[in-house]
Amino acid sequence: MAVIDSGDNCVALTGVDQFVYFLSHFNMSSKDAIEEMRSNDQDLDWFDAFTKEQQEYVLSKRFQQDWDQVKEQE
C-alpha cells in the first residue's frame, strides 16, 4: 500500500491491496477485479508473476468460494 503525503491523509491502494479492496468493498469477482485493474493500467505485476495455474485459480469459482469463506470468518 502506498501513502500519498498530500496533507489530507489520502491513501492510494495499489497491486494486491487494490485487488482485495475491490473484492471486499465492491463485492467484485476476482475476474472482474483483474479486468477492471487491467483496463485502468493498475499494478498487476503481482498477478502477472503467478504461474498460469495460479492465475487460473485466482480467476476461478473455487477462489471465489474460498474468499467467501474467509470473509465469513472475520
PyMOL Python script that loads the backbone (N, CA, C, O; Angstrom):
from pymol import cmd

cmd.read_pdbstr("""\
ATOM      1  N   MET A   1       0.851  -1.175   0.000  1.00  0.00           N
ATOM      2  CA  MET A   1       0.000   0.000   0.000  1.00  0.00           C
ATOM      3  C   MET A   1       0.891   1.230   0.000  1.00  0.00           C
ATOM      4  O   MET A   1       1.883   1.290   0.727  1.00  0.00           O
ATOM      5  N   ALA A   2       0.538   2.195  -0.808  1.00  0.00           N
ATOM      6  CA  ALA A   2       1.287   3.447  -0.887  1.00  0.00           C
ATOM      7  C   ALA A   2       0.498   4.555  -0.211  1.00  0.00           C
ATOM      8  O   ALA A   2      -0.713   4.673  -0.397  1.00  0.00           O
ATOM      9  N   VAL A   3       1.189   5.358   0.568  1.00  0.00           N
ATOM     10  CA  VAL A   3       0.558   6.501   1.210  1.00  0.00           C
ATOM     11  C   VAL A   3       1.008   7.753   0.488  1.00  0.00           C
ATOM     12  O   VAL A   3       2.204   8.020   0.374  1.00  0.00           O
ATOM     13  N   ILE A   4       0.060   8.507   0.007  1.00  0.00           N
ATOM     14  CA  ILE A   4       0.357   9.751  -0.691  1.00  0.00           C
ATOM     15  C   ILE A   4       0.344  10.870   0.340  1.00  0.00           C
ATOM     16  O   ILE A   4      -0.686  11.139   0.959  1.00  0.00           O
ATOM     17  N   ASP A   5       1.479  11.516   0.523  1.00  0.00           N
ATOM     18  CA  ASP A   5       1.579  12.596   1.503  1.00  0.00           C
ATOM     19  C   ASP A   5       1.150  13.906   0.862  1.00  0.00           C
ATOM     20  O   ASP A   5       1.977  14.693   0.402  1.00  0.00           O
ATOM     21  N   SER A   6      -0.152  14.121   0.841  1.00  0.00           N
ATOM     22  CA  SER A   6      -0.661  15.360   0.257  1.00  0.00           C
ATOM     23  C   SER A   6      -1.284  16.248   1.329  1.00  0.00           C
ATOM     24  O   SER A   6      -1.952  17.238   1.028  1.00  0.00           O
ATOM     25  N   GLY A   7      -1.054  15.877   2.570  1.00  0.00           N
ATOM     26  CA  GLY A   7      -1.558  16.694   3.658  1.00  0.00           C
ATOM     27  C   GLY A   7      -2.991  16.389   4.043  1.00  0.00           C
ATOM     28  O   GLY A   7      -3.501  16.973   4.999  1.00  0.00           O
ATOM     29  N   ASP A   8      -3.658  15.494   3.330  1.00  0.00           N
ATOM     30  CA  ASP A   8      -5.054  15.207   3.664  1.00  0.00           C
ATOM     31  C   ASP A   8      -5.272  13.733   3.993  1.00  0.00           C
ATOM     32  O   ASP A   8      -6.401  13.245   3.933  1.00  0.00           O
ATOM     33  N   ASN A   9      -4.204  13.022   4.340  1.00  0.00           N
ATOM     34  CA  ASN A   9      -4.269  11.626   4.762  1.00  0.00           C
ATOM     35  C   ASN A   9      -4.884  10.705   3.711  1.00  0.00           C
ATOM     36  O   ASN A   9      -5.538   9.723   4.059  1.00  0.00           O
ATOM     37  N   CYS A  10      -4.683  11.008   2.442  1.00  0.00           N
ATOM     38  CA  CYS A  10      -5.159  10.124   1.373  1.00  0.00           C
ATOM     39  C   CYS A  10      -4.284   8.876   1.313  1.00  0.00           C
ATOM     40  O   CYS A  10      -3.072   8.935   1.524  1.00  0.00           O
ATOM     41  N   VAL A  11      -4.907   7.777   1.030  1.00  0.00           N
ATOM     42  CA  VAL A  11      -4.175   6.530   0.865  1.00  0.00           C
ATOM     43  C   VAL A  11      -4.503   5.972  -0.510  1.00  0.00           C
ATOM     44  O   VAL A  11      -5.669   5.837  -0.878  1.00  0.00           O
ATOM     45  N   ALA A  12      -3.464   5.653  -1.257  1.00  0.00           N
ATOM     46  CA  ALA A  12      -3.661   5.063  -2.577  1.00  0.00           C
ATOM     47  C   ALA A  12      -3.362   3.576  -2.488  1.00  0.00           C
ATOM     48  O   ALA A  12      -2.263   3.181  -2.099  1.00  0.00           O
ATOM     49  N   LEU A  13      -4.320   2.766  -2.840  1.00  0.00           N
ATOM     50  CA  LEU A  13      -4.113   1.334  -2.852  1.00  0.00           C
ATOM     51  C   LEU A  13      -3.569   0.920  -4.207  1.00  0.00           C
ATOM     52  O   LEU A  13      -4.030   1.393  -5.245  1.00  0.00           O
ATOM     53  N   THR A  14      -2.591   0.039  -4.189  1.00  0.00           N
ATOM     54  CA  THR A  14      -2.011  -0.452  -5.423  1.00  0.00           C
ATOM     55  C   THR A  14      -1.855  -1.965  -5.334  1.00  0.00           C
ATOM     56  O   THR A  14      -1.909  -2.546  -4.250  1.00  0.00           O
ATOM     57  N   GLY A  15      -1.664  -2.581  -6.472  1.00  0.00           N
ATOM     58  CA  GLY A  15      -1.363  -4.002  -6.523  1.00  0.00           C
ATOM     59  C   GLY A  15      -2.411  -4.870  -5.863  1.00  0.00           C
ATOM     60  O   GLY A  15      -3.615  -4.667  -6.019  1.00  0.00           O
ATOM     61  N   VAL A  16      -1.914  -5.844  -5.121  1.00  0.00           N
ATOM     62  CA  VAL A  16      -2.809  -6.814  -4.487  1.00  0.00           C
ATOM     63  C   VAL A  16      -3.713  -6.145  -3.458  1.00  0.00           C
ATOM     64  O   VAL A  16      -4.827  -6.617  -3.231  1.00  0.00           O
ATOM     65  N   ASP A  17      -3.266  -5.059  -2.831  1.00  0.00           N
ATOM     66  CA  ASP A  17      -4.113  -4.336  -1.877  1.00  0.00           C
ATOM     67  C   ASP A  17      -5.354  -3.790  -2.575  1.00  0.00           C
ATOM     68  O   ASP A  17      -6.456  -3.848  -2.030  1.00  0.00           O
ATOM     69  N   GLN A  18      -5.171  -3.267  -3.764  1.00  0.00           N
ATOM     70  CA  GLN A  18      -6.306  -2.750  -4.521  1.00  0.00           C
ATOM     71  C   GLN A  18      -7.232  -3.892  -4.938  1.00  0.00           C
ATOM     72  O   GLN A  18      -8.455  -3.759  -4.882  1.00  0.00           O
ATOM     73  N   PHE A  19      -6.646  -5.009  -5.354  1.00  0.00           N
ATOM     74  CA  PHE A  19      -7.418  -6.190  -5.734  1.00  0.00           C
ATOM     75  C   PHE A  19      -8.310  -6.642  -4.570  1.00  0.00           C
ATOM     76  O   PHE A  19      -9.503  -6.882  -4.758  1.00  0.00           O
ATOM     77  N   VAL A  20      -7.743  -6.753  -3.394  1.00  0.00           N
ATOM     78  CA  VAL A  20      -8.503  -7.178  -2.218  1.00  0.00           C
ATOM     79  C   VAL A  20      -9.580  -6.153  -1.876  1.00  0.00           C
ATOM     80  O   VAL A  20     -10.678  -6.527  -1.463  1.00  0.00           O
ATOM     81  N   TYR A  21      -9.283  -4.880  -2.039  1.00  0.00           N
ATOM     82  CA  TYR A  21     -10.271  -3.830  -1.784  1.00  0.00           C
ATOM     83  C   TYR A  21     -11.473  -3.994  -2.709  1.00  0.00           C
ATOM     84  O   TYR A  21     -12.617  -3.885  -2.268  1.00  0.00           O
ATOM     85  N   PHE A  22     -11.214  -4.257  -3.997  1.00  0.00           N
ATOM     86  CA  PHE A  22     -12.311  -4.471  -4.942  1.00  0.00           C
ATOM     87  C   PHE A  22     -13.167  -5.666  -4.530  1.00  0.00           C
ATOM     88  O   PHE A  22     -14.394  -5.609  -4.602  1.00  0.00           O
ATOM     89  N   LEU A  23     -12.523  -6.740  -4.102  1.00  0.00           N
ATOM     90  CA  LEU A  23     -13.263  -7.928  -3.680  1.00  0.00           C
ATOM     91  C   LEU A  23     -14.089  -7.649  -2.431  1.00  0.00           C
ATOM     92  O   LEU A  23     -15.253  -8.042  -2.345  1.00  0.00           O
ATOM     93  N   SER A  24     -13.487  -6.974  -1.477  1.00  0.00           N
ATOM     94  CA  SER A  24     -14.127  -6.769  -0.175  1.00  0.00           C
ATOM     95  C   SER A  24     -15.188  -5.681  -0.169  1.00  0.00           C
ATOM     96  O   SER A  24     -16.258  -5.855   0.414  1.00  0.00           O
ATOM     97  N   HIS A  25     -14.898  -4.573  -0.808  1.00  0.00           N
ATOM     98  CA  HIS A  25     -15.779  -3.413  -0.696  1.00  0.00           C
ATOM     99  C   HIS A  25     -16.774  -3.264  -1.835  1.00  0.00           C
ATOM    100  O   HIS A  25     -17.806  -2.612  -1.673  1.00  0.00           O
ATOM    101  N   PHE A  26     -16.481  -3.854  -2.978  1.00  0.00           N
ATOM    102  CA  PHE A  26     -17.391  -3.751  -4.106  1.00  0.00           C
ATOM    103  C   PHE A  26     -17.998  -5.087  -4.480  1.00  0.00           C
ATOM    104  O   PHE A  26     -18.743  -5.194  -5.454  1.00  0.00           O
ATOM    105  N   ASN A  27     -17.671  -6.117  -3.689  1.00  0.00           N
ATOM    106  CA  ASN A  27     -18.163  -7.476  -3.945  1.00  0.00           C
ATOM    107  C   ASN A  27     -17.939  -7.909  -5.388  1.00  0.00           C
ATOM    108  O   ASN A  27     -18.779  -8.590  -5.976  1.00  0.00           O
ATOM    109  N   MET A  28     -16.815  -7.516  -5.951  1.00  0.00           N
ATOM    110  CA  MET A  28     -16.458  -7.926  -7.307  1.00  0.00           C
ATOM    111  C   MET A  28     -15.958  -9.363  -7.286  1.00  0.00           C
ATOM    112  O   MET A  28     -15.424  -9.834  -6.281  1.00  0.00           O
ATOM    113  N   SER A  29     -16.134 -10.037  -8.385  1.00  0.00           N
ATOM    114  CA  SER A  29     -15.481 -11.333  -8.535  1.00  0.00           C
ATOM    115  C   SER A  29     -14.002 -11.050  -8.805  1.00  0.00           C
ATOM    116  O   SER A  29     -13.633  -9.944  -9.201  1.00  0.00           O
ATOM    117  N   SER A  30     -13.174 -12.050  -8.587  1.00  0.00           N
ATOM    118  CA  SER A  30     -11.743 -11.856  -8.847  1.00  0.00           C
ATOM    119  C   SER A  30     -11.508 -11.544 -10.321  1.00  0.00           C
ATOM    120  O   SER A  30     -10.652 -10.725 -10.653  1.00  0.00           O
ATOM    121  N   LYS A  31     -12.254 -12.184 -11.195  1.00  0.00           N
ATOM    122  CA  LYS A  31     -12.112 -11.929 -12.628  1.00  0.00           C
ATOM    123  C   LYS A  31     -12.472 -10.486 -12.960  1.00  0.00           C
ATOM    124  O   LYS A  31     -11.760  -9.827 -13.717  1.00  0.00           O
ATOM    125  N   ASP A  32     -13.574  -9.991 -12.397  1.00  0.00           N
ATOM    126  CA  ASP A  32     -13.976  -8.602 -12.639  1.00  0.00           C
ATOM    127  C   ASP A  32     -12.941  -7.622 -12.093  1.00  0.00           C
ATOM    128  O   ASP A  32     -12.645  -6.608 -12.726  1.00  0.00           O
ATOM    129  N   ALA A  33     -12.396  -7.926 -10.923  1.00  0.00           N
ATOM    130  CA  ALA A  33     -11.395  -7.042 -10.322  1.00  0.00           C
ATOM    131  C   ALA A  33     -10.142  -6.970 -11.187  1.00  0.00           C
ATOM    132  O   ALA A  33      -9.602  -5.889 -11.419  1.00  0.00           O
ATOM    133  N   ILE A  34      -9.681  -8.131 -11.665  1.00  0.00           N
ATOM    134  CA  ILE A  34      -8.496  -8.148 -12.527  1.00  0.00           C
ATOM    135  C   ILE A  34      -8.780  -7.394 -13.829  1.00  0.00           C
ATOM    136  O   ILE A  34      -7.947  -6.611 -14.285  1.00  0.00           O
ATOM    137  N   GLU A  35      -9.940  -7.624 -14.422  1.00  0.00           N
ATOM    138  CA  GLU A  35     -10.294  -6.923 -15.664  1.00  0.00           C
ATOM    139  C   GLU A  35     -10.365  -5.415 -15.445  1.00  0.00           C
ATOM    140  O   GLU A  35      -9.893  -4.640 -16.278  1.00  0.00           O
ATOM    141  N   GLU A  36     -10.954  -5.000 -14.326  1.00  0.00           N
ATOM    142  CA  GLU A  36     -11.043  -3.571 -14.001  1.00  0.00           C
ATOM    143  C   GLU A  36      -9.654  -2.969 -13.832  1.00  0.00           C
ATOM    144  O   GLU A  36      -9.372  -1.886 -14.345  1.00  0.00           O
ATOM    145  N   MET A  37      -8.805  -3.664 -13.122  1.00  0.00           N
ATOM    146  CA  MET A  37      -7.451  -3.165 -12.903  1.00  0.00           C
ATOM    147  C   MET A  37      -6.671  -3.098 -14.218  1.00  0.00           C
ATOM    148  O   MET A  37      -5.972  -2.121 -14.484  1.00  0.00           O
ATOM    149  N   ARG A  38      -6.795  -4.137 -15.029  1.00  0.00           N
ATOM    150  CA  ARG A  38      -6.067  -4.162 -16.301  1.00  0.00           C
ATOM    151  C   ARG A  38      -6.555  -3.049 -17.232  1.00  0.00           C
ATOM    152  O   ARG A  38      -5.746  -2.403 -17.898  1.00  0.00           O
ATOM    153  N   SER A  39      -7.863  -2.820 -17.284  1.00  0.00           N
ATOM    154  CA  SER A  39      -8.402  -1.791 -18.178  1.00  0.00           C
ATOM    155  C   SER A  39      -8.008  -0.384 -17.748  1.00  0.00           C
ATOM    156  O   SER A  39      -8.062   0.549 -18.549  1.00  0.00           O
ATOM    157  N   ASN A  40      -7.614  -0.227 -16.489  1.00  0.00           N
ATOM    158  CA  ASN A  40      -7.207   1.083 -15.986  1.00  0.00           C
ATOM    159  C   ASN A  40      -5.710   1.167 -15.706  1.00  0.00           C
ATOM    160  O   ASN A  40      -5.252   2.035 -14.963  1.00  0.00           O
ATOM    161  N   ASP A  41      -4.958   0.253 -16.311  1.00  0.00           N
ATOM    162  CA  ASP A  41      -3.492   0.245 -16.175  1.00  0.00           C
ATOM    163  C   ASP A  41      -3.025   0.270 -14.725  1.00  0.00           C
ATOM    164  O   ASP A  41      -2.066   0.963 -14.385  1.00  0.00           O
ATOM    165  N   GLN A  42      -3.711  -0.493 -13.868  1.00  0.00           N
ATOM    166  CA  GLN A  42      -3.304  -0.605 -12.473  1.00  0.00           C
ATOM    167  C   GLN A  42      -2.200  -1.650 -12.341  1.00  0.00           C
ATOM    168  O   GLN A  42      -1.970  -2.435 -13.261  1.00  0.00           O
ATOM    169  N   ASP A  43      -1.532  -1.659 -11.217  1.00  0.00           N
ATOM    170  CA  ASP A  43      -0.399  -2.554 -10.972  1.00  0.00           C
ATOM    171  C   ASP A  43      -0.853  -4.006 -10.859  1.00  0.00           C
ATOM    172  O   ASP A  43      -1.493  -4.392  -9.880  1.00  0.00           O
ATOM    173  N   LEU A  44      -0.520  -4.797 -11.859  1.00  0.00           N
ATOM    174  CA  LEU A  44      -0.811  -6.231 -11.838  1.00  0.00           C
ATOM    175  C   LEU A  44       0.467  -7.064 -11.921  1.00  0.00           C
ATOM    176  O   LEU A  44       0.429  -8.224 -12.331  1.00  0.00           O
ATOM    177  N   ASP A  45       1.592  -6.473 -11.531  1.00  0.00           N
ATOM    178  CA  ASP A  45       2.849  -7.214 -11.546  1.00  0.00           C
ATOM    179  C   ASP A  45       2.760  -8.463 -10.680  1.00  0.00           C
ATOM    180  O   ASP A  45       3.291  -9.514 -11.038  1.00  0.00           O
ATOM    181  N   TRP A  46       2.086  -8.346  -9.540  1.00  0.00           N
ATOM    182  CA  TRP A  46       1.944  -9.492  -8.633  1.00  0.00           C
ATOM    183  C   TRP A  46       1.175 -10.625  -9.314  1.00  0.00           C
ATOM    184  O   TRP A  46       1.526 -11.793  -9.148  1.00  0.00           O
ATOM    185  N   PHE A  47       0.128 -10.295 -10.077  1.00  0.00           N
ATOM    186  CA  PHE A  47      -0.685 -11.297 -10.762  1.00  0.00           C
ATOM    187  C   PHE A  47       0.061 -11.882 -11.960  1.00  0.00           C
ATOM    188  O   PHE A  47       0.047 -13.092 -12.185  1.00  0.00           O
ATOM    189  N   ASP A  48       0.703 -11.017 -12.715  1.00  0.00           N
ATOM    190  CA  ASP A  48       1.431 -11.462 -13.896  1.00  0.00           C
ATOM    191  C   ASP A  48       2.621 -12.356 -13.529  1.00  0.00           C
ATOM    192  O   ASP A  48       3.072 -13.151 -14.354  1.00  0.00           O
ATOM    193  N   ALA A  49       3.128 -12.234 -12.308  1.00  0.00           N
ATOM    194  CA  ALA A  49       4.244 -13.066 -11.850  1.00  0.00           C
ATOM    195  C   ALA A  49       3.801 -14.486 -11.482  1.00  0.00           C
ATOM    196  O   ALA A  49       4.634 -15.384 -11.355  1.00  0.00           O
ATOM    197  N   PHE A  50       2.507 -14.684 -11.313  1.00  0.00           N
ATOM    198  CA  PHE A  50       1.988 -16.013 -10.985  1.00  0.00           C
ATOM    199  C   PHE A  50       2.160 -16.954 -12.171  1.00  0.00           C
ATOM    200  O   PHE A  50       2.233 -16.525 -13.323  1.00  0.00           O
ATOM    201  N   THR A  51       2.224 -18.243 -11.862  1.00  0.00           N
ATOM    202  CA  THR A  51       2.208 -19.241 -12.934  1.00  0.00           C
ATOM    203  C   THR A  51       0.815 -19.248 -13.550  1.00  0.00           C
ATOM    204  O   THR A  51      -0.125 -18.685 -12.990  1.00  0.00           O
ATOM    205  N   LYS A  52       0.691 -19.885 -14.699  1.00  0.00           N
ATOM    206  CA  LYS A  52      -0.615 -19.978 -15.361  1.00  0.00           C
ATOM    207  C   LYS A  52      -1.634 -20.661 -14.446  1.00  0.00           C
ATOM    208  O   LYS A  52      -2.790 -20.242 -14.383  1.00  0.00           O
ATOM    209  N   GLU A  53      -1.211 -21.705 -13.742  1.00  0.00           N
ATOM    210  CA  GLU A  53      -2.114 -22.425 -12.832  1.00  0.00           C
ATOM    211  C   GLU A  53      -2.576 -21.529 -11.688  1.00  0.00           C
ATOM    212  O   GLU A  53      -3.743 -21.563 -11.299  1.00  0.00           O
ATOM    213  N   GLN A  54      -1.663 -20.732 -11.153  1.00  0.00           N
ATOM    214  CA  GLN A  54      -2.029 -19.813 -10.073  1.00  0.00           C
ATOM    215  C   GLN A  54      -2.997 -18.747 -10.567  1.00  0.00           C
ATOM    216  O   GLN A  54      -3.949 -18.399  -9.869  1.00  0.00           O
ATOM    217  N   GLN A  55      -2.759 -18.229 -11.764  1.00  0.00           N
ATOM    218  CA  GLN A  55      -3.668 -17.233 -12.330  1.00  0.00           C
ATOM    219  C   GLN A  55      -5.053 -17.837 -12.549  1.00  0.00           C
ATOM    220  O   GLN A  55      -6.065 -17.203 -12.252  1.00  0.00           O
ATOM    221  N   GLU A  56      -5.094 -19.056 -13.065  1.00  0.00           N
ATOM    222  CA  GLU A  56      -6.379 -19.718 -13.288  1.00  0.00           C
ATOM    223  C   GLU A  56      -7.129 -19.919 -11.974  1.00  0.00           C
ATOM    224  O   GLU A  56      -8.351 -19.778 -11.929  1.00  0.00           O
ATOM    225  N   TYR A  57      -6.401 -20.248 -10.901  1.00  0.00           N
ATOM    226  CA  TYR A  57      -7.051 -20.398  -9.591  1.00  0.00           C
ATOM    227  C   TYR A  57      -7.648 -19.076  -9.128  1.00  0.00           C
ATOM    228  O   TYR A  57      -8.798 -19.034  -8.690  1.00  0.00           O
ATOM    229  N   VAL A  58      -6.879 -18.000  -9.222  1.00  0.00           N
ATOM    230  CA  VAL A  58      -7.370 -16.689  -8.773  1.00  0.00           C
ATOM    231  C   VAL A  58      -8.625 -16.292  -9.542  1.00  0.00           C
ATOM    232  O   VAL A  58      -9.504 -15.630  -8.992  1.00  0.00           O
ATOM    233  N   LEU A  59      -8.716 -16.688 -10.797  1.00  0.00           N
ATOM    234  CA  LEU A  59      -9.865 -16.333 -11.623  1.00  0.00           C
ATOM    235  C   LEU A  59     -11.007 -17.349 -11.544  1.00  0.00           C
ATOM    236  O   LEU A  59     -12.042 -17.170 -12.186  1.00  0.00           O
ATOM    237  N   SER A  60     -10.825 -18.395 -10.774  1.00  0.00           N
ATOM    238  CA  SER A  60     -11.799 -19.482 -10.732  1.00  0.00           C
ATOM    239  C   SER A  60     -12.922 -19.262  -9.721  1.00  0.00           C
ATOM    240  O   SER A  60     -12.828 -18.418  -8.830  1.00  0.00           O
ATOM    241  N   LYS A  61     -13.980 -20.040  -9.886  1.00  0.00           N
ATOM    242  CA  LYS A  61     -15.082 -20.024  -8.916  1.00  0.00           C
ATOM    243  C   LYS A  61     -14.610 -20.574  -7.573  1.00  0.00           C
ATOM    244  O   LYS A  61     -15.114 -20.166  -6.527  1.00  0.00           O
ATOM    245  N   ARG A  62     -13.656 -21.486  -7.594  1.00  0.00           N
ATOM    246  CA  ARG A  62     -13.123 -22.053  -6.355  1.00  0.00           C
ATOM    247  C   ARG A  62     -12.483 -20.962  -5.514  1.00  0.00           C
ATOM    248  O   ARG A  62     -12.673 -20.928  -4.298  1.00  0.00           O
ATOM    249  N   PHE A  63     -11.727 -20.069  -6.143  1.00  0.00           N
ATOM    250  CA  PHE A  63     -11.124 -18.951  -5.419  1.00  0.00           C
ATOM    251  C   PHE A  63     -12.220 -18.107  -4.781  1.00  0.00           C
ATOM    252  O   PHE A  63     -12.109 -17.715  -3.620  1.00  0.00           O
ATOM    253  N   GLN A  64     -13.272 -17.827  -5.536  1.00  0.00           N
ATOM    254  CA  GLN A  64     -14.367 -17.018  -5.018  1.00  0.00           C
ATOM    255  C   GLN A  64     -15.008 -17.695  -3.809  1.00  0.00           C
ATOM    256  O   GLN A  64     -15.325 -17.028  -2.824  1.00  0.00           O
ATOM    257  N   GLN A  65     -15.201 -19.003  -3.874  1.00  0.00           N
ATOM    258  CA  GLN A  65     -15.769 -19.741  -2.741  1.00  0.00           C
ATOM    259  C   GLN A  65     -14.833 -19.691  -1.544  1.00  0.00           C
ATOM    260  O   GLN A  65     -15.281 -19.489  -0.415  1.00  0.00           O
ATOM    261  N   ASP A  66     -13.549 -19.871  -1.776  1.00  0.00           N
ATOM    262  CA  ASP A  66     -12.570 -19.793  -0.684  1.00  0.00           C
ATOM    263  C   ASP A  66     -12.549 -18.393  -0.088  1.00  0.00           C
ATOM    264  O   ASP A  66     -12.477 -18.238   1.131  1.00  0.00           O
ATOM    265  N   TRP A  67     -12.613 -17.371  -0.940  1.00  0.00           N
ATOM    266  CA  TRP A  67     -12.614 -15.984  -0.473  1.00  0.00           C
ATOM    267  C   TRP A  67     -13.858 -15.711   0.379  1.00  0.00           C
ATOM    268  O   TRP A  67     -13.772 -15.064   1.423  1.00  0.00           O
ATOM    269  N   ASP A  68     -15.003 -16.202  -0.069  1.00  0.00           N
ATOM    270  CA  ASP A  68     -16.242 -16.006   0.691  1.00  0.00           C
ATOM    271  C   ASP A  68     -16.158 -16.654   2.065  1.00  0.00           C
ATOM    272  O   ASP A  68     -16.669 -16.104   3.040  1.00  0.00           O
ATOM    273  N   GLN A  69     -15.527 -17.804   2.153  1.00  0.00           N
ATOM    274  CA  GLN A  69     -15.368 -18.464   3.448  1.00  0.00           C
ATOM    275  C   GLN A  69     -14.480 -17.657   4.375  1.00  0.00           C
ATOM    276  O   GLN A  69     -14.748 -17.564   5.573  1.00  0.00           O
ATOM    277  N   VAL A  70     -13.434 -17.079   3.831  1.00  0.00           N
ATOM    278  CA  VAL A  70     -12.540 -16.251   4.640  1.00  0.00           C
ATOM    279  C   VAL A  70     -13.292 -15.031   5.168  1.00  0.00           C
ATOM    280  O   VAL A  70     -13.135 -14.659   6.331  1.00  0.00           O
ATOM    281  N   LYS A  71     -14.107 -14.410   4.315  1.00  0.00           N
ATOM    282  CA  LYS A  71     -14.878 -13.235   4.743  1.00  0.00           C
ATOM    283  C   LYS A  71     -15.848 -13.587   5.855  1.00  0.00           C
ATOM    284  O   LYS A  71     -16.055 -12.788   6.768  1.00  0.00           O
ATOM    285  N   GLU A  72     -16.447 -14.774   5.793  1.00  0.00           N
ATOM    286  CA  GLU A  72     -17.401 -15.189   6.823  1.00  0.00           C
ATOM    287  C   GLU A  72     -16.732 -15.373   8.176  1.00  0.00           C
ATOM    288  O   GLU A  72     -17.386 -15.219   9.208  1.00  0.00           O
ATOM    289  N   GLN A  73     -15.464 -15.695   8.195  1.00  0.00           N
ATOM    290  CA  GLN A  73     -14.733 -15.948   9.437  1.00  0.00           C
ATOM    291  C   GLN A  73     -14.326 -14.665  10.121  1.00  0.00           C
ATOM    292  O   GLN A  73     -13.934 -14.701  11.287  1.00  0.00           O
ATOM    293  N   GLU A  74     -14.401 -13.545   9.453  1.00  0.00           N
ATOM    294  CA  GLU A  74     -13.973 -12.266  10.044  1.00  0.00           C
ATOM    295  C   GLU A  74     -14.912 -11.784  11.101  1.00  0.00           C
ATOM    296  O   GLU A  74     -14.689 -10.727  11.689  1.00  0.00           O
TER     297      GLU A  74
END
""", "prot")
cmd.dss("prot")
cmd.show_as("cartoon", "prot")
cmd.util.cbc("prot")
cmd.orient("prot")
